[in-house]
């Protein structure tokens, strides 16, 4: 059972794009099933990240919204950003989130099977951007750039602030040597989240270098 938990944690890092340091901090204590009352903005923000790591999207959204509504400066602003950039735009059932994780897991050993799983999930939940983003990444790794662009464009139609999807699409344009489109996307990401908290960026070392250059110029 413990091995399964650690496998799922590893998959959640890949799928949701949370920094590894945040994962290590989050797994030290399990969050309560129900969002508790009486916390401050920082506590609700931290709890929202923990819920996301556990795949409890509804609780994560609730906690982050509470933090954002408290109007306690930078923390509340960060909670609002995290909510729009790193969580599904629409309300998504828990089983859909679980299916998305399972499809990512399947992609490790069976890419064709993963593609079918993502496609099935996209048909059942066409307003859920994560499977679109993950399928786009799968297509990118297979060199299917046009298909990757099409599915990633759809992901960003669902959620224009979907940072992981923007990173995947920027990587596609970078592969095509389209510097203008690459930088446009990266600058959009930096406007949404100047620190780029997504762990997905680590999958694209050349893109990460470009992000660092743009951050330095912005500073």
C-alpha positions as CSV (number, residue, x, y, z in Angstrom):
1,X,0.0,0.0,0.0
2,X,2.8,2.4,0.9
3,X,4.5,1.7,-2.5
4,X,1.3,2.6,-4.3
5,X,1.0,5.8,-2.4
6,X,4.5,6.9,-3.4
7,X,3.8,5.9,-7.0
8,X,0.7,8.1,-7.0
9,X,2.6,11.0,-5.5
10,X,5.2,10.7,-8.3
11,X,2.4,10.7,-10.9
12,X,0.7,13.7,-9.3
13,X,4.0,15.7,-9.6
14,X,4.1,14.9,-13.3
15,X,0.4,15.6,-14.0
16,X,-0.3,18.7,-12.0
17,X,3.1,20.3,-12.2
18,X,3.7,21.1,-8.5
19,X,7.3,21.6,-7.4
20,X,8.9,18.6,-5.7
21,X,9.7,20.7,-2.6
22,X,6.0,21.4,-2.2
23,X,5.3,17.7,-2.5
24,X,7.8,16.8,0.2
25,X,6.2,19.4,2.5
26,X,2.7,18.4,1.7
27,X,3.1,14.7,2.4
28,X,4.3,15.3,6.0
29,X,0.7,15.5,7.1
30,X,-2.5,14.5,5.3
31,X,-5.2,17.2,4.9
32,X,-8.6,16.7,6.5
33,X,-11.3,15.4,4.1
34,X,-13.4,18.5,4.7
35,X,-12.0,22.1,4.5
36,X,-11.8,23.4,8.1
37,X,-13.1,26.8,9.1
38,X,-11.1,29.5,10.9
39,X,-7.8,29.4,9.0
40,X,-5.8,32.4,7.7
41,X,-4.9,33.1,4.1
42,X,-1.5,31.3,4.2
43,X,-3.0,28.2,5.8
44,X,-5.8,28.0,3.3
45,X,-3.3,28.4,0.5
46,X,-1.0,25.7,1.8
47,X,-4.0,23.4,2.4
48,X,-5.2,24.0,-1.2
49,X,-1.9,22.8,-2.5
50,X,-2.1,19.7,-0.3
51,X,-5.6,18.9,-1.5
52,X,-4.4,19.2,-5.1
53,X,-1.5,16.8,-4.5
54,X,-4.1,14.4,-3.1
55,X,-6.2,14.7,-6.2
56,X,-9.0,16.4,-4.2
57,X,-9.8,19.1,-6.6
58,X,-13.1,20.3,-5.1
59,X,-11.4,20.8,-1.7
60,X,-8.4,22.4,-3.3
61,X,-10.6,25.0,-5.1
62,X,-12.6,25.7,-2.0
63,X,-9.5,26.2,0.1
64,X,-7.8,28.4,-2.4
65,X,-10.9,30.5,-2.9
66,X,-11.1,31.1,0.8
67,X,-7.5,32.3,0.8
68,X,-8.1,34.5,-2.2
69,X,-11.2,36.1,-0.8
70,X,-9.4,37.1,2.4
71,X,-7.6,39.9,0.6
72,X,-4.5,39.4,2.7
73,X,-1.9,40.8,0.3
74,X,0.5,38.6,-1.6
75,X,-0.7,35.3,-0.2
76,X,-4.3,35.9,-1.3
77,X,-3.1,37.1,-4.7
78,X,-1.0,34.0,-5.1
79,X,-4.0,31.8,-4.2
80,X,-6.0,33.4,-6.9
81,X,-3.2,32.9,-9.4
82,X,-2.7,29.3,-8.4
83,X,-6.5,28.6,-8.7
84,X,-6.8,29.8,-12.3
85,X,-3.4,28.6,-13.5
86,X,-2.9,25.2,-12.0
87,X,-6.4,23.8,-11.3
88,X,-9.2,22.9,-13.8
89,X,-11.2,25.9,-15.0
90,X,-14.4,24.0,-14.6
91,X,-15.8,21.8,-11.8
92,X,-14.5,18.3,-12.6
93,X,-15.6,15.0,-10.9
94,X,-13.0,13.1,-8.9
95,X,-13.3,10.1,-11.1
96,X,-12.2,12.2,-14.1
97,X,-9.1,13.3,-12.3
98,X,-8.3,9.7,-11.3
99,X,-8.8,8.6,-15.0
100,X,-6.4,11.3,-16.1
101,X,-3.7,10.1,-13.7
102,X,-4.3,6.5,-14.8
103,X,-3.9,7.5,-18.4
104,X,-0.6,9.2,-17.6
105,X,0.6,6.1,-15.8
106,X,-0.5,4.0,-18.8
107,X,1.6,6.2,-21.1
108,X,4.8,4.9,-19.4
109,X,4.3,1.4,-20.8
110,X,1.6,1.8,-23.5
111,X,1.5,5.0,-25.5
112,X,-1.3,3.8,-27.8
113,X,-3.4,2.8,-24.8
114,X,-2.7,6.1,-23.2
115,X,-3.8,8.0,-26.3
116,X,-7.1,6.1,-26.3
117,X,-7.6,6.7,-22.6
118,X,-7.0,10.4,-23.0
119,X,-9.4,10.5,-26.0
120,X,-12.1,8.7,-24.1
121,X,-11.7,11.1,-21.2
122,X,-11.8,14.1,-23.5
123,X,-15.1,12.8,-25.0
124,X,-16.7,12.3,-21.6
125,X,-15.4,15.6,-20.1
126,X,-14.8,18.0,-23.0
127,X,-14.5,20.9,-20.5
128,X,-11.5,19.3,-18.7
129,X,-8.2,20.7,-20.0
130,X,-5.8,18.4,-18.3
131,X,-6.2,15.3,-20.6
132,X,-5.9,17.6,-23.6
133,X,-2.7,19.0,-22.2
134,X,-1.3,15.5,-21.4
135,X,-2.2,14.2,-24.8
136,X,-0.5,17.2,-26.4
137,X,2.6,16.3,-24.4
138,X,2.4,12.7,-25.6
139,X,2.1,13.8,-29.2
140,X,5.1,16.1,-28.7
141,X,7.2,13.3,-27.5
142,X,6.2,11.2,-30.6
143,X,7.1,14.1,-33.0
144,X,3.4,14.6,-33.9
145,X,3.7,18.4,-33.7
146,X,0.6,19.4,-35.7
147,X,-1.6,17.1,-33.7
148,X,0.0,18.4,-30.5
149,X,-0.7,22.0,-31.5
150,X,-4.4,21.2,-32.3
151,X,-5.1,19.5,-29.0
152,X,-3.1,22.0,-26.9
153,X,-5.0,24.9,-28.6
154,X,-8.2,23.2,-27.5
155,X,-6.9,22.9,-23.9
156,X,-6.2,26.7,-23.9
157,X,-9.6,27.4,-25.3
158,X,-11.0,25.6,-22.2
159,X,-8.7,27.5,-19.8
160,X,-6.6,30.4,-21.3
161,X,-4.6,30.5,-18.0
162,X,-3.6,26.8,-18.1
163,X,0.1,27.2,-17.5
164,X,1.1,23.6,-18.1
165,X,-0.7,23.6,-21.5
166,X,1.0,26.8,-22.4
167,X,4.4,25.2,-21.6
168,X,3.7,22.2,-23.7
169,X,2.6,24.4,-26.6
170,X,5.7,26.6,-26.3
171,X,7.9,23.5,-26.5
172,X,6.2,22.6,-29.7
173,X,6.8,26.0,-31.2
174,X,10.4,26.0,-30.0
175,X,10.9,22.7,-31.8
176,X,9.7,24.3,-34.9
177,X,12.2,27.2,-34.4
178,X,9.2,29.6,-34.1
179,X,10.8,32.0,-31.7
180,X,8.1,34.6,-31.9
181,X,5.3,32.2,-30.8
182,X,7.5,30.6,-28.2
183,X,8.3,33.9,-26.5
184,X,4.7,35.1,-26.8
185,X,3.6,32.0,-24.8
186,X,6.4,32.3,-22.3
187,X,5.7,35.9,-21.7
188,X,2.0,35.1,-21.2
189,X,3.1,32.5,-18.6
190,X,5.3,34.9,-16.8
191,X,2.4,37.4,-16.6
192,X,0.2,34.8,-15.0
193,X,2.9,33.3,-12.7
194,X,6.2,35.2,-12.6
195,X,7.8,32.3,-10.6
196,X,6.5,29.6,-13.0
197,X,5.7,27.1,-10.2
198,X,4.9,24.3,-12.7
199,X,7.2,21.3,-12.4
200,X,6.3,20.5,-16.1
201,X,8.9,23.0,-17.2
202,X,11.7,20.7,-16.0
203,X,10.7,18.3,-18.9
204,X,11.9,21.0,-21.4
205,X,15.5,22.1,-20.4
206,X,15.9,24.4,-23.4
207,X,12.6,26.0,-22.7
208,X,13.5,26.4,-19.1
209,X,16.7,28.3,-20.1
210,X,14.6,30.6,-22.2
211,X,12.2,31.3,-19.3
212,X,15.2,32.1,-17.1
213,X,16.5,34.6,-19.7
214,X,13.1,36.3,-20.0
215,X,12.8,36.4,-16.2
216,X,16.2,38.1,-15.9
217,X,15.3,40.7,-18.6
218,X,12.0,41.4,-16.8
219,X,13.8,41.9,-13.5
